[in-house]
Amino acid sequence: MSVYVVIPTYNEVANIELMVREIIALEPPFDVVVVDDNSPDGTADLVAKLSEECDRVHLVKRAGKLGFASAEIAGIRYALERRPTHICHMDADFSHQPKHLPEMLKLATEQDLDVVVGSRYCPGGGTQNWGLSRVILSRGANFVARTLLGLKVDDCTSGFRCYRREVLEEFDFSQITVDGYSFLVEMTYLFQRRGCRFGQVPIIFEDRTRGKSKISRRIIREAMCLVFRRFLDRVFHRGAER
């Protein structure tokens, strides 16, 4: 079994070394692919040094800040070339804890699942150190996306996931229409529409303690537009099937 973990980064020098070291210390062994968008804080240089120490650490350095979705796709494609059994992705800021990776992989393999989501909102999951406004925004966004798009995953905006390699190999990434974090909702929608088997592992999502959040108003607007467009797509897609 071979598993690659994709981590997009931009200015994560305060977190990335500890994150990478925690992942490569896990059992079973995980490879780490850091996709860095030319961070000015030296994130890529630090990862390059780590890759010299351990051949399970990989760096994909990009020319500039090209967006979350394209970073995820670049990391996934890098991993696919090495044909692992599974590919995971997660955040660099410890809002996703590496300790959940073996749990997600175990569920994926034991139940032969296509996608396992690290979920804040399934039984046993939750958030920590969040203000009320952020809780309302996140739960509201998930409720709207799940309702309009018919999604069966409790946490469709989670960026902590484990995929079976074959479902990513078969997926046409040209279907992705967004650059930001709404990529996660779109992937959930498209994979569910393909009939993929989903599972969930409860996680506690901890707000970052180091570095700066990447969420912006533009990203929120993009997510709202994405859900509306895919809702129309769902309506007309179902109509065509009839």
ChimeraX attribute file (.defattr): number of C-alpha atoms within 10 A of each C-alpha:
attribute: neighborCount
match mode: 1-to-1
recipient: residues
	/A:1	8
	/A:2	13
	/A:3	24
	/A:4	28
	/A:5	27
	/A:6	31
	/A:7	25
	/A:8	24
	/A:9	25
	/A:10	23
	/A:11	20
	/A:12	21
	/A:13	22
	/A:14	16
	/A:15	18
	/A:16	22
	/A:17	16
	/A:18	13
	/A:19	19
	/A:20	24
	/A:21	15
	/A:22	13
	/A:23	21
	/A:24	18
	/A:25	11
	/A:26	13
	/A:27	10
	/A:28	14
	/A:29	15
	/A:30	23
	/A:31	22
	/A:32	27
	/A:33	26
	/A:34	27
	/A:35	27
	/A:36	27
	/A:37	22
	/A:38	20
	/A:39	19
	/A:40	13
	/A:41	13
	/A:42	16
	/A:43	23
	/A:44	26
	/A:45	17
	/A:46	14
	/A:47	24
	/A:48	17
	/A:49	13
	/A:50	18
	/A:51	17
	/A:52	11
	/A:53	10
	/A:54	12
	/A:55	10
	/A:56	16
	/A:57	23
	/A:58	23
	/A:59	22
	/A:60	19
	/A:61	20
	/A:62	15
	/A:63	9
	/A:64	12
	/A:65	14
	/A:66	14
	/A:67	15
	/A:68	22
	/A:69	18
	/A:70	19
	/A:71	25
	/A:72	23
	/A:73	17
	/A:74	19
	/A:75	26
	/A:76	23
	/A:77	17
	/A:78	18
	/A:79	23
	/A:80	18
	/A:81	9
	/A:82	11
	/A:83	16
	/A:84	16
	/A:85	16
	/A:86	25
	/A:87	28
	/A:88	29
	/A:89	23
	/A:90	22
	/A:91	18
	/A:92	26
	/A:93	24
	/A:94	18
	/A:95	19
	/A:96	23
	/A:97	20
	/A:98	22
	/A:99	13
	/A:100	16
	/A:101	25
	/A:102	16
	/A:103	15
	/A:104	23
	/A:105	24
	/A:106	14
	/A:107	17
	/A:108	24
	/A:109	14
	/A:110	8
	/A:111	11
	/A:112	13
	/A:113	18
	/A:114	21
	/A:115	27
	/A:116	25
	/A:117	27
	/A:118	29
	/A:119	27
	/A:120	22
	/A:121	22
	/A:122	16
	/A:123	12
	/A:124	11
	/A:125	16
	/A:126	14
	/A:127	16
	/A:128	12
	/A:129	10
	/A:130	12
	/A:131	10
	/A:132	8
	/A:133	8
	/A:134	10
	/A:135	13
	/A:136	11
	/A:137	12
	/A:138	12
	/A:139	16
	/A:140	12
	/A:141	20
	/A:142	20
	/A:143	16
	/A:144	15
	/A:145	25
	/A:146	21
	/A:147	12
	/A:148	15
	/A:149	24
	/A:150	14
	/A:151	19
	/A:152	14
	/A:153	21
	/A:154	19
	/A:155	28
	/A:156	25
	/A:157	25
	/A:158	23
	/A:159	22
	/A:160	28
	/A:161	23
	/A:162	28
	/A:163	22
	/A:164	21
	/A:165	21
	/A:166	15
	/A:167	14
	/A:168	19
	/A:169	14
	/A:170	8
	/A:171	13
	/A:172	9
	/A:173	13
	/A:174	6
	/A:175	10
	/A:176	16
	/A:177	13
	/A:178	19
	/A:179	17
	/A:180	21
	/A:181	20
	/A:182	27
	/A:183	22
	/A:184	22
	/A:185	25
	/A:186	23
	/A:187	17
	/A:188	25
	/A:189	23
	/A:190	16
	/A:191	18
	/A:192	18
	/A:193	14
	/A:194	11
	/A:195	9
	/A:196	14
	/A:197	14
	/A:198	20
	/A:199	21
	/A:200	25
	/A:201	23
	/A:202	19
	/A:203	23
	/A:204	18
	/A:205	22
	/A:206	16
	/A:207	16
	/A:208	17
	/A:209	13
	/A:210	12
	/A:211	13
	/A:212	11
	/A:213	10
	/A:214	11
	/A:215	10
	/A:216	10
	/A:217	8
	/A:218	10
	/A:219	16
	/A:220	16
	/A:221	11
	/A:222	17
	/A:223	24
	/A:224	15
	/A:225	14
	/A:226	19
	/A:227	21
	/A:228	15
	/A:229	13
	/A:230	19
	/A:231	18
	/A:232	14
	/A:233	13
	/A:234	17
	/A:235	12
	/A:236	12
	/A:237	13
	/A:238	10
	/A:239	9
	/A:240	8
	/A:241	6
	/A:242	6
